Amino acid sequence: MSTKTQPEWRVPVNSSPAPTLKLYNSLTRSKVEFTPEKGKQVTWYNCGPTVYDASHIGHARLYVTVDILRRVLTDYFNYDVLFVMNITDIDDKIIVRARHNLLFEEFKSSITSLTKDLLVQVTQALQFYTRNVLKVGSNSDENDPKYLMHTKIFHAALEANAEADVALDAGDDSRDAALKLLTGAQDVLTAWLDDQKGASITDPRLFRDLAAHWEKEFMKDMETLNVRPCDILTRVSEYIPEITTFIQKIMDNGYAYTADGSVYFDTASFDGKKGHHYAKLQPWSAGNLGLIEEGEGSLGNNLRGKKNPSDFALWKKSKPGEPAWQSTWGPGRPGWHIECSVMASEILGSTLDIHSGGIDLAFPHHDNEIAQAEAYHSNHQWVNYFLHPGHLHVEGQKMSKSLKNFISIRDALKKYTARQIRMCFLLHQWDSKLDFKESTMLEARSTEITINNFFMKVKALINENKGEAHASDGKHRYRHGEKDLIKVLREKQAAVHKALCDSINAPVAMNEILELINKTNVYLSAGRSGINVSIVEKVAAYITKMLRIFGLADTQEELGFGSSDQSATNKEDTLLPYLRALSEFRDNIRDLSRQNKPHSEILALCDRLRDIELVDLGVALEDQDDGKALVKLADKEELLKLRDEKLKAQAEKTARKEALAKAKEEERLAALEKGKVAPIDMFKEAKDDNGVLLYSAFDEQGIPTHNADETEVSTSKIKKLKKEWEKQQKLHANYLEWKKKDEGTTS
């Protein structure tokens, strides 16, 4: 038996250690290493919407951005994420909106014509709005965007009332005139009607139905935007027993008190006691009474019994016209902040790895969430990483539902695709402010086109390569170009990884991917004969993988963005349109050949096939230097759009050319008209502004020698007149030549 042994094996030394994932944590206001509490398992709670109106593009920025972060952690870093999101279906905004909708519709249905009484009611509503909403005479901040919004609403109603008064005086008392008034004064009227009758509304279904409707619409929007459904969805209305139990324990722990049927969190008893800290996210905002009052909701201004202005409601005593649930403190409903603390704790426990939500909710909502949960669990770090996607502004202006300047998701999707919107968010760092404007979306669309064009070319090359026989010529296809491309691929993979580890810096990652596409396009420009298709396919596969991770591409196994059309079609339906185009082209070619038509007509037919028939079928033919066209399968709508843009550009070019030709022709005709006058006669009838002849004597060429007053024309003036005469001589010569030709043509 041999005594030989294996040589010593050495542990490899990693010359380029991979970076570790860091996330920007609002709790530290810095990038910190991400360390889940349980290995690769991650617990994540995301603040969901308050469902009382249509979702806007700001919501899209929040939920699409969180979706991107979640996809990267799940699909790229391979964490096992349990993702929970809530629906706030009990809230002051929902209560007020539901009452306003009902009261306005009831009021509108009672109106049959425009009357003086209706005008009086609108006037009363305007007076109420002035006192209670605008609060004229109080310390209203006239620079507050909400004040500006309320002022705009007031003036719109005032104008509508004035127009209705004029219409009534003119004899128009129609219901249409009345409805026009109601539409213009709706917001003012609903505030007044709610004050008059809001307390009389007792049916709780009114509030549930409104929330259920807008929840359904929100979910439709999220599906359209390709946002992954959460793993667990919670609704506040389904967690009332858990909420009351949670509040009771906070009271038992000494951090809450009752007052007038409501329960309040005692910030003074909590902050600085037993290692607790209040307002961890924004401690500088802890005394901001404006934010605190806003966090209590529009119906919270009548809550009484707070020990401290910074205390906030855990349980609100319900007033007439509000939904109510029974509790040990009497009928009431949950405060806004307690809802998320309870639902997140019920499912994810005493510590969350990640909590995410809009930056505008950091204080007081998220800070209050943290305080409540830590008061309940008696711990000091309920959330380990708080992620806040940045604000979205529209053309530089803050946007929100309450300010009524939002672009709904549905409206945005009429102008842009879901992919373009996601691309826009990807191209901007998730925790920074984003200005949503035309130039921003132009960049997103341009990026999409660059990627799409790349994949069309690559897929065409792959399909062509599969259809050809490849007998070896004894030469390999791994030369300097291929080595360089593989090197670039490896470098860009490392750069993308580094960017994603740097708090998921998607803009940098996308830029690295675009540079990889650019380098690959340079390689492809060498021509098909010198391309190693398998290496190009590897590059394309990596880019496709990243597009899927970012949510830009379909999950099906194909290169590029893929197709969102998942419908199954039979072979006949698929092939027939292409076969008809081929058959029609063949028929036309045969007709031209039989008639011995010139080659130019055959080439024109080929161009029509390329630019019309095949584009309508989603096929792009790209002419190559070697005379063989590259066949690309592409999105039909994209090709049609590109074709329309090309035709538009050609039409504009033709129009400019025709306009230039027309201008030149008009200039030529004007010159001929001017040239009718012989140079010897051109100054004889020259007059000043008053119609008086300028000259009295001329030389043999017709150039003036004396002015009208018999004085000699100055030498400098004669030089000037001589130049005019020479110019007219040329014009007249051209005219005579044209006239001669014209007469010769007509004779």
C-alpha positions in Angstrom: 0.0 0.0 0.0 1.4 3.4 -1.0 2.5 5.7 1.8 1.9 8.8 -0.2 -0.4 11.4 1.3 -2.2 14.4 0.0 -0.2 17.7 0.2 -1.3 20.4 2.6 -4.4 22.3 1.5 -4.3 26.0 2.2 -7.4 28.1 3.1 -7.9 30.7 0.3 -7.4 34.3 1.2 -10.2 36.6 0.0 -8.4 39.5 -1.7 -11.7 41.4 -2.0 -13.9 40.9 1.0 -17.6 41.5 0.1 -19.2 44.6 1.8 -21.9 44.0 4.4 -25.4 45.4 4.1 -26.0 48.7 5.8 -29.3 50.6 6.0 -30.1 54.2 6.7 -31.7 54.0 10.1 -33.9 56.9 11.2 -33.2 56.0 14.8 -29.6 56.9 14.3 -29.8 59.2 11.3 -27.0 57.2 9.8 -26.2 54.1 7.8 -25.7 51.1 10.2 -25.0 47.4 9.6 -28.1 45.4 9.2 -28.3 42.6 11.8 -31.6 40.7 12.2 -32.3 39.3 15.6 -32.7 35.7 14.3 -30.3 34.8 11.6 -31.8 35.3 8.1 -35.3 35.7 9.4 -36.6 39.3 9.3 -39.8 40.8 10.8 -41.0 43.8 9.0 -44.0 46.1 9.7 -45.1 48.7 7.2 -47.6 51.5 7.9 -50.5 51.0 5.5 -52.9 53.6 4.2 -55.8 55.4 5.9 -58.5 54.6 3.4 -60.8 57.5 2.8 -59.9 58.8 -0.7 -58.1 57.8 -3.9 -54.4 57.1 -3.5 -52.0 59.6 -5.0 -48.5 59.5 -6.5 -47.0 60.2 -3.1 -48.5 56.9 -1.9 -47.0 55.3 -5.0 -43.6 56.6 -4.0 -43.9 55.1 -0.5 -45.3 51.7 -1.3 -43.3 51.1 -4.5 -40.2 52.2 -2.7 -40.8 49.9 0.2 -41.6 47.1 -2.3 -38.2 47.7 -3.9 -36.5 47.5 -0.5 -38.4 44.4 0.4 -37.6 42.7 -2.9 -33.9 43.4 -2.6 -33.7 42.0 0.9 -35.8 39.0 -0.1 -34.6 38.2 -3.6 -31.0 39.6 -3.6 -29.8 39.2 0.0 -32.0 36.1 0.5 -33.5 37.1 3.8 -36.7 35.3 4.9 -39.0 38.3 5.4 -42.3 38.2 7.2 -44.0 41.4 5.9 -47.0 42.8 7.7 -49.1 45.8 6.7 -52.1 47.4 8.2 -55.2 49.1 6.8 -56.4 52.0 9.0 -60.1 51.8 8.6 -61.0 53.7 11.8 -59.9 57.3 11.8 -61.1 60.8 12.0 -60.6 61.4 8.3 -62.8 58.4 7.5 -65.5 59.5 9.9 -65.6 63.1 8.6 -65.4 62.1 4.9 -68.3 59.5 5.3 -70.5 62.1 7.1 -69.7 64.8 4.5 -70.5 62.5 1.6 -73.8 61.4 3.1 -75.0 64.9 4.2 -74.1 66.5 0.9 -75.9 63.9 -1.2 -79.0 64.1 1.0 -78.9 67.9 0.7 -78.4 67.8 -3.0 -81.3 65.4 -3.5 -83.6 67.8 -1.7 -82.8 70.6 -4.1 -85.2 70.9 -7.1 -84.4 74.5 -8.2 -82.3 77.5 -7.6 -84.0 79.7 -4.9 -83.3 82.6 -2.7 -83.5 80.2 0.3 -80.7 78.1 -1.2 -78.6 81.3 -1.6 -79.2 82.2 2.0 -78.1 78.7 3.1 -74.9 78.9 1.2 -74.3 82.4 2.7 -74.8 80.9 6.2 -72.3 78.1 5.2 -69.8 80.8 4.1 -70.2 82.6 7.4 -69.6 79.3 9.4 -66.6 78.5 7.3 -65.1 82.0 8.0 -65.5 81.6 11.7 -64.6 77.9 12.2 -62.3 76.9 9.4 -60.6 80.1 8.3 -60.9 81.4 11.9 -60.6 85.0 10.7 -59.6 87.2 13.6 -57.6 84.4 15.3 -53.9 83.8 15.0 -54.2 82.0 11.7 -50.9 81.5 9.9 -51.6 82.9 6.4 -48.5 81.2 5.1 -49.8 77.7 6.2 -50.5 75.7 3.0 -53.8 74.5 4.6 -54.9 78.1 5.3 -54.2 78.9 1.6 -56.2 75.8 0.6 -59.2 76.8 2.9 -59.0 80.4 1.5 -59.2 79.0 -2.1 -62.2 76.9 -1.2 -63.9 79.9 0.4 -63.4 82.2 -2.6 -64.6 79.4 -5.0 -67.8 79.1 -3.0 -68.2 82.9 -2.7 -67.9 83.2 -6.5 -70.3 80.3 -7.1 -72.8 82.0 -4.8 -72.4 85.4 -6.6 -72.9 83.7 -10.1 -76.0 81.9 -8.8 -77.4 85.2 -7.5 -76.9 86.8 -11.0 -78.5 83.8 -12.7 -81.5 83.9 -10.4 -82.0 87.7 -11.0 -81.9 86.9 -14.8 -84.7 84.4 -14.4 -82.7 81.1 -14.3 -84.0 79.1 -11.4 -83.3 75.7 -13.0 -82.0 72.7 -11.1 -78.9 72.8 -13.3 -78.1 76.3 -12.0 -78.7 75.0 -8.4 -76.4 72.0 -9.0 -73.7 74.3 -10.4 -73.9 76.3 -7.1 -73.7 73.2 -5.0 -70.7 71.9 -6.9 -68.8 75.2 -6.5 -69.7 75.5 -2.8 -69.5 71.8 -1.9 -66.6 71.9 0.6 -68.0 74.9 2.4 -71.5 73.4 2.5 -70.3 70.0 3.9 -68.5 71.7 6.8 -71.6 73.6 7.6 -73.9 70.6 7.2 -71.7 68.5 9.4 -71.8 71.0 12.1 -75.6 71.1 11.8 -76.4 67.4 11.4 -73.2 65.3 11.8 -74.1 64.2 15.3 -77.3 62.7 14.0 -75.6 60.0 12.0 -75.8 56.7 13.8 -75.3 53.9 11.2 -71.8 52.4 11.6 -72.0 50.8 8.2 -71.5 54.2 6.6 -67.9 54.4 7.9 -67.2 50.7 7.2 -68.5 50.9 3.6 -66.4 54.0 2.8 -63.2 52.4 4.1 -63.9 49.1 2.4 -64.4 50.9 -1.0 -61.2 52.8 -0.8 -59.2 49.8 0.5 -60.4 47.9 -2.6 -59.3 50.7 -4.8 -55.9 51.0 -3.1 -55.3 47.3 -3.6 -56.1 47.6 -7.3 -53.6 50.4 -7.6 -50.9 48.4 -5.8 -51.5 45.4 -8.1 -51.2 47.7 -11.2 -47.9 49.1 -9.8 -46.6 45.5 -9.4 -46.3 45.9 -5.6 -46.1 42.5 -3.9 -49.0 41.7 -1.6 -48.1 41.8 2.1 -47.7 38.4 3.8 -50.2 39.4 6.5 -52.8 42.2 6.2 -54.4 43.7 9.3 -57.4 46.0 9.8 -57.9 48.2 12.8 -61.6 47.3 13.0 -60.6 43.6 13.5 -58.3 44.2 16.4 -60.5 46.2 18.9 -60.3 43.6 21.7 -56.5 43.4 21.4 -56.3 47.2 21.4 -58.3 47.6 24.6 -56.2 44.9 26.3 -53.0 46.6 25.1 -54.1 49.9 26.5 -55.0 48.4 29.9 -51.5 46.9 30.3 -50.0 50.3 29.5 -52.2 51.8 32.2 -51.1 48.9 34.6 -47.5 49.7 33.9 -48.1 53.3 34.9 -47.9 55.1 31.6 -51.5 56.1 30.9 -54.5 57.6 32.6 -58.2 58.1 32.1 -60.0 61.4 31.7 -63.6 62.1 30.8 -64.1 58.7 29.2 -60.8 58.8 27.2 -57.4 57.3 27.9 -54.2 59.2 27.4 -50.6 58.2 27.2 -48.6 60.0 30.0 -45.5 61.3 28.2 -44.1 62.8 31.4 -44.3 59.5 33.3 -42.6 57.6 30.4 -39.9 59.9 29.2 -36.7 59.5 31.2 -38.2 56.9 33.5 -36.8 53.3 33.8 -34.5 53.9 30.8 -37.3 55.0 28.5 -37.0 57.8 26.0 -39.9 59.6 24.2 -39.7 60.8 20.6 -36.7 58.7 19.6 -37.0 59.6 15.9 -37.5 63.4 16.2 -36.8 64.5 19.8 -36.6 68.1 18.6 -40.3 67.9 17.7 -41.5 66.7 21.1 -42.8 70.1 22.0 -44.4 70.9 18.6 -48.0 71.4 19.5 -49.1 71.9 15.9 -47.8 68.4 15.0 -49.2 66.9 18.2 -52.7 68.4 17.5 -52.6 67.2 13.9 -51.7 63.7 15.2 -54.9 63.7 17.4 -57.1 64.2 14.3 -59.6 66.8 13.3 -62.2 65.4 15.8 -59.8 65.4 18.7 -60.1 69.1 19.4 -62.8 68.5 22.0 -60.9 65.9 24.0 -60.5 67.1 27.5 -58.5 66.2 30.6 -54.9 66.0 29.3 -52.3 66.4 32.0 -49.7 67.5 29.5 -50.1 69.1 26.0 -47.8 66.4 24.6 -49.9 63.6 25.9 -52.0 61.8 23.2 -55.1 59.7 23.1 -54.9 55.9 23.3 -58.7 55.6 23.5 -61.1 58.4 22.4 -64.5 58.8 23.9 -66.9 58.7 21.0 -69.2 61.6 20.5 -72.6 61.5 18.7 -72.0 60.9 15.0 -68.9 58.7 15.5 -68.5 54.9 15.5 -68.1 53.4 19.0 -67.0 50.2 20.6 -67.6 49.2 24.2 -64.7 49.2 26.7 -64.1 49.4 30.4 -63.8 53.2 29.9 -67.1 53.5 28.1 -68.0 53.7 24.4 -65.2 54.9 22.3 -62.7 54.1 19.5 -58.9 53.7 19.3 -56.6 56.6 19.0 -54.6 56.6 15.7 -51.2 55.8 17.1 -52.1 52.8 19.3 -53.4 50.9 16.3 -50.1 50.0 14.7 -48.4 49.3 18.0 -51.0 46.7 18.8 -51.3 45.0 15.4 -47.5 44.8 14.9 -46.9 43.4 18.4 -49.7 40.9 18.0 -48.1 39.3 14.9 -44.4 40.1 15.2 -43.9 40.2 19.0 -41.9 42.5 21.3 -39.2 43.5 18.8 -39.4 44.4 15.1 -36.3 44.1 12.8 -37.7 46.7 10.4 -40.5 49.3 10.6 -41.2 51.4 7.5 -43.5 54.3 6.7 -43.8 57.8 5.3 -41.3 60.4 6.6 -44.2 62.7 7.3 -45.4 60.3 10.0 -42.1 60.2 11.9 -43.5 62.5 14.5 -45.8 62.1 16.2 -47.2 58.9 14.8 -44.1 56.7 14.7 -42.6 58.2 17.8 -45.8 57.5 19.6 -46.0 54.0 18.3 -42.5 53.3 19.7 -43.4 54.8 23.1 -46.6 52.8 23.4 -45.0 49.5 22.4 -42.0 50.0 24.8 -44.4 51.0 27.6 -46.4 47.8 26.9 -43.4 45.4 26.5 -41.3 47.1 29.1 -38.3 47.1 26.7 -36.1 49.9 25.3 -35.9 49.1 21.6 -39.1 47.9 20.0 -37.8 48.7 16.5 -34.3 48.0 15.5 -34.3 49.7 12.0 -36.8 52.4 11.1 -36.9 53.1 7.3 -38.5 56.3 6.0 -38.8 56.8 2.2 -38.4 60.5 1.4 -41.1 63.0 0.5 -42.4 63.3 -3.0 -43.0 66.8 -4.3 -44.8 67.7 -7.6 -43.0 70.3 -9.6 -41.2 71.5 -6.4 -44.4 71.7 -4.3 -45.4 69.6 -1.4 -48.2 67.2 -2.1 -50.8 65.6 0.1 -54.5 64.7 0.1 -55.4 67.4 2.6 -53.9 70.1 0.3 -55.9 68.9 -2.7 -53.0 69.2 -5.1 -52.3 65.6 -5.5 -52.0 63.5 -8.7 -53.9 60.3 -8.2 -52.2 57.0 -9.1 -54.9 56.4 -11.7 -54.2 59.8 -13.4 -50.5 59.2 -13.3 -51.0 55.8 -15.0 -52.9 57.5 -17.8 -49.7 59.3 -18.8 -47.0 56.8 -17.7 -46.7 53.0 -17.4 -46.3 51.3 -14.0 -42.8 50.3 -15.1 -41.9 53.9 -15.9 -43.1 55.1 -12.5 -41.1 52.4 -10.7 -38.1 53.2 -12.9 -38.4 56.9 -11.8 -38.3 55.8 -8.1 -35.4 53.5 -8.7 -33.3 56.3 -10.2 -33.6 58.3 -7.0 -32.3 57.3 -3.6 -35.1 55.9 -1.5 -34.6 58.0 1.6 -34.2 61.4 -0.2 -36.8 63.8 -1.5 -38.0 63.2 -5.0 -39.4 66.0 -7.3 -42.0 64.3 -9.6 -41.9 66.3 -12.8 -41.8 65.9 -16.6 -38.0 65.9 -16.8 -37.8 63.2 -14.1 -40.2 61.0 -16.0 -38.3 61.7 -19.3 -35.2 60.3 -17.7 -37.1 57.2 -16.6 -38.6 56.6 -20.0 -35.2 57.2 -21.7 -33.7 54.6 -19.4 -36.5 52.1 -20.2 -35.9 52.6 -23.9 -32.1 52.1 -23.6 -32.7 48.8 -21.7 -35.5 47.7 -24.1 -33.4 48.3 -27.2 -30.5 46.4 -25.7 -32.7 43.3 -25.0 -34.3 43.5 -28.4 -30.9 43.3 -30.1 -29.6 40.6 -27.7 -32.7 38.4 -28.1 -32.6 38.8 -31.9 -28.9 37.7 -31.9 -29.7 34.7 -29.7 -32.6 33.6 -31.8 -30.6 34.0 -35.0 -27.7 32.1 -33.4 -30.0 29.2 -32.5 -31.2 28.9 -36.1 -27.8 28.6 -37.6 -25.5 25.5 -37.9 -22.2 25.9 -36.0 -19.6 23.7 -37.4 -16.2 24.5 -35.7 -13.7 26.3 -37.9 -11.0 25.4 -35.5 -10.9 28.8 -33.8 -12.2 29.7 -30.4 -14.3 32.8 -29.8 -12.7 34.0 -26.5 -10.4 36.8 -27.6 -9.6 40.3 -26.2 -13.1 41.6 -26.8 -14.7 38.7 -24.9 -12.1 38.9 -22.1 -12.8 42.6 -21.7 -16.6 42.0 -21.7 -16.4 39.3 -19.0 -14.1 41.6 -17.0 -16.6 44.4 -17.3 -19.4 42.1 -16.2 -17.5 40.9 -13.1 -16.7 44.5 -12.2 -20.2 45.7 -12.6 -21.6 42.8 -10.6 -19.3 43.8 -7.8 -20.2 47.4 -8.2 -23.9 46.7 -8.1 -23.4 44.6 -4.9 -21.5 47.3 -3.3 -24.2 49.8 -4.2 -27.0 47.6 -2.8 -25.0 47.1 0.4 -24.7 50.8 0.7 -28.3 51.3 2.1 -29.7 49.8 -1.1 -28.4 52.6 -3.3 -30.6 51.7 -6.4 -29.6 54.8 -8.4 -25.9 53.8 -8.4 -26.8 50.2 -9.0 -28.9 51.2 -12.1 -26.1 53.4 -13.3 -23.7 50.5 -13.1 -26.2 48.3 -15.1 -26.6 51.0 -17.7 -22.8 51.2 -18.1 -22.7 47.4 -18.5 -25.3 47.8 -21.3 -23.2 50.5 -22.9 -20.0 48.4 -22.8 -21.9 45.4 -24.3 -23.4 47.6 -27.1 -19.8 48.6 -27.9 -18.8 45.0 -28.1 -21.9 44.2 -30.3 -21.0 47.0 -32.7 -18.0 44.9 -34.0 -20.5 43.0 -36.2 -22.3 39.7 -35.9 -19.5 37.6 -37.3 -17.2 38.5 -34.4 -19.7 38.1 -31.6 -19.6 35.4 -28.9 -23.3 35.1 -28.3 -23.1 33.0 -25.2 -21.1 35.7 -23.3 -23.7 38.3 -24.4 -26.4 36.0 -23.2 -24.7 35.8 -19.8 -24.6 39.6 -19.5 -28.3 39.8 -20.5 -29.2 37.1 -18.0 -27.5 39.0 -15.2 -29.2 42.3 -16.1 -32.6 40.5 -16.3 -32.0 39.0 -12.9 -31.5 42.5 -11.5 -34.6 43.9 -13.3 -36.7 41.1 -11.7 -35.3 41.9 -8.3 -36.2 45.6 -8.7 -39.7 44.6 -9.8 -39.2 46.0 -13.4 -39.4 42.6 -15.2 -41.9 39.8 -15.2 -41.1 36.7 -13.2 -41.2 34.4 -16.2 -37.9 33.0 -17.4 -37.0 35.1 -20.4 -34.6 37.9 -21.1 -35.4 41.5 -20.6 -38.6 43.1 -19.2 -40.7 40.3 -20.4 -44.4 40.6 -21.3 -47.2 41.4 -18.9 -49.6 39.6 -21.1 -50.0 36.2 -19.6 -53.0 35.1 -21.7 -52.8 31.8 -23.4 -53.3 31.8 -27.2 -53.4 28.9 -29.6 -50.9 28.4 -32.3 -53.2 29.4 -35.1 -54.1 32.7 -33.5 -50.5 33.4 -32.9 -49.2 32.5 -36.4 -51.9 33.7 -38.7 -51.3 37.4 -38.6 -47.6 36.8 -39.5 -48.5 34.4 -42.3 -51.0 36.8 -43.8 -48.3 39.6 -43.8 -45.9 37.2 -45.5 -48.5 36.0 -48.1 -49.6 39.6 -48.9 -45.9 40.6 -49.4 -45.4 37.7 -51.7 -48.4 38.6 -53.7 -47.3 42.2 -54.1 -43.8 41.2 -55.2 -45.2 38.8 -57.8 -47.4 41.6 -59.2 -44.5 44.0 -59.5 -42.4 41.4 -61.2 -45.0 40.5 -63.7 -45.5 44.2 -64.6 -41.7 44.7 -64.9 -41.8 47.5 -62.4 -38.6 49.2 -61.5 -36.5 48.0 -58.5 -37.4 51.2 -56.6 -41.0 50.0 -56.3 -39.8 46.6 -54.9 -37.6 48.4 -52.4 -40.5 50.6 -51.4 -42.6 47.5 -50.8 -39.8 46.1 -48.6 -39.7 49.4 -46.6 -43.5 49.2 -46.2 -43.2 45.6 -44.8 -40.5 46.8 -42.4 -42.2 50.1 -41.3 -45.9 49.2 -41.4 -46.9 45.5 -41.5 -44.3 44.1 -39.2 -44.4 47.0 -36.8 -48.2 46.3 -36.4 -47.2 42.7 -35.4 -44.6 43.8 -32.9 -41.6 42.9 -35.1 -38.7 45.2 -35.7 -36.3 44.7 -38.7 -32.9 46.4 -38.2 -30.9 46.8 -41.4 -27.2 45.7 -40.9 -24.0 46.6 -42.7 -23.7 43.0 -44.0 -27.0 43.4 -45.9 -28.9 41.0 -43.5 -31.6 42.4 -41.3 -31.7 41.7 -37.6 -35.1 40.4 -36.5 -36.3 41.7 -33.1 -39.5 40.9 -31.3 -40.7 43.9 -29.4 -43.7 45.4 -27.6 -46.1 46.4 -30.3 -47.2 49.6 -28.6 -43.6 50.7 -28.2 -42.8 50.1 -31.9 -45.9 52.0 -32.9 -44.9 54.9 -30.7 -41.4 54.9 -32.1 -42.8 54.7 -35.6 -45.2 57.6 -34.9 -42.4 59.6 -33.5 -40.3 58.9 -36.6 -43.2 59.7 -39.0 -43.8 62.9 -37.0 -40.2 63.9 -37.2 -40.2 63.2 -41.0 -43.4 65.2 -41.4 -41.9 68.1 -39.5 -38.8 67.9 -41.6 -40.9 67.9 -44.8 -43.0 70.8 -43.5 -39.9 72.8 -42.7 -38.5 72.0 -46.2 -41.7 73.0 -47.9 -42.0 76.2 -45.8 -38.4 77.1 -46.8 -39.1 76.4 -50.4 -42.3 78.5 -50.2 -40.4 81.4 -48.6 -37.8 81.2 -51.3 -40.4 81.2 -54.0 -42.2 84.1 -52.5 -38.8 85.9 -52.3 -38.2 85.1 -56.0 -41.6 86.4 -57.1 -41.2 89.5 -55.0 -37.8 90.1 -56.7 -39.3 89.6 -60.1 -42.1 92.0 -59.3 -39.6 94.6 -58.1 -37.5 93.9 -61.2 -40.3 95.0 -63.6 -39.1 98.6 -63.1 -36.2 99.6 -65.4 -33.3 101.1 -63.4 -33.5 104.3 -65.6 -37.0 104.9 -64.3 -36.7 103.8 -60.6 -36.0 107.2 -59.1 -38.2 109.3 -61.4 -41.4 108.7 -59.3 -39.6 108.6 -55.9 -41.6 110.6 -53.2 -41.3 111.5 -49.6 -43.8 110.6 -46.8 -46.0 113.5 -47.9 -46.1 112.4 -51.5 -43.8 115.1 -52.8 -41.3 114.2 -55.6 -37.8 113.9 -54.2 -35.7 114.6 -57.4 -36.0 117.1 -60.3 -33.1 116.1 -62.6 -31.3 112.8 -63.6 -28.3 111.7 -65.6 -28.4 109.4 -68.7 -28.7 106.3 -66.4 -31.6 107.8 -64.5 -29.6 108.5 -61.3 -30.7 111.7 -59.6 -28.4 114.8 -59.9 -30.7 117.4 -58.3 -33.1 117.4 -55.5 -36.7 118.7 -55.8 -35.6 122.2 -54.7 -33.0 122.3 -57.6 -30.1 121.8 -55.3 -27.4 119.3 -56.3 -27.6 115.8 -54.7 -24.6 115.3 -52.4 -21.7 113.1 -53.5 -22.3 110.6 -50.6 -26.0 110.4 -51.5 -25.2 109.8 -55.2 -22.9 106.9 -54.1 -25.8 105.4 -52.2 -28.2 105.9 -55.0 -25.7 104.3 -57.4 -25.6 101.1 -55.3 -29.4 101.0 -55.3 -29.4 101.5 -59.1 -26.9 98.6 -59.6 -29.0 96.3 -57.5 -32.1 97.2 -59.5 -30.2 96.7 -62.7 -29.6 93.1 -61.7 -33.2 92.6 -60.6 -34.4 94.0 -63.9 -32.0 91.9 -65.9 -33.3 88.8 -64.1 -36.9 89.9 -64.8 -36.2 90.3 -68.5 -34.5 86.9 -68.7 -37.5 85.3 -66.9 -40.0 87.1 -69.1 -38.2 85.9 -72.2 -38.2 82.3 -71.0 -41.8 82.5 -70.0 -42.9 83.9 -73.4 -40.8 81.2 -75.1 -42.7 78.5 -73.0 -46.1 79.9 -73.8 -45.6 80.5 -77.5 
